[in-house]
C-alpha cells in the first residue's frame, strides 16, 4: 500500500466520517500507527468529531468490530490498525492471514471500504520503522487509502 497520488483520488477528508479500529497487542507500535492516522486525518481537513477510534484486544479481533461498525452505518470508511510480528510458531500465519481475510470479508459484505493498516513483520525493528512518525508511517497511509476509497465510492 503506497501513498496515493492525486490521480488515485482525493485526500480531502472534509465531510467524511471514518472509524479506526486499533488492536491493543503490540500497543506502542499500534499507538504510533494511530498517531500517524490522526495526523493524516487532520492534515486532510478531517474534523476531530468525525474520526472514531475503537480498541480491540488484538489483530484477530479487528474484522468483527470493523464489520459491525460498517453494518451499523454512518461511516464512509474504516481503518484497521494492528501489528503482528513473526515468532517461532505458526501463530503469526493464523492471526495475520485470518485478520486479512476477515477484513476483506467485512469490506465486501458491507460495501464500506476497510483499509488494511496491519503490520505483518519479521521483527520488532521492522514494525517500529513502519510506525515511525513521518512519510513512511503505515497508519497515515492506511488513513489516506480510506479517504481515497470513500471519495471514489461516492462517485460510483
Buried (B, 14 or more C-beta within 10 A) or exposed (E): EEEBEEEBBBBEBEEBBBBBBBBBBBEEBBBBBBBBBBBBBEEBEBEEEBBBBBBBEBBBBBBEBBBEBBEEEEBBBBBBBBBBBBEEEEEBEEBBEBBBEBBEBBBEEBEBBBBBBBBBBEEEEBBBBBBBEEEEBBBBBBBBBBBBBBBEEEEE
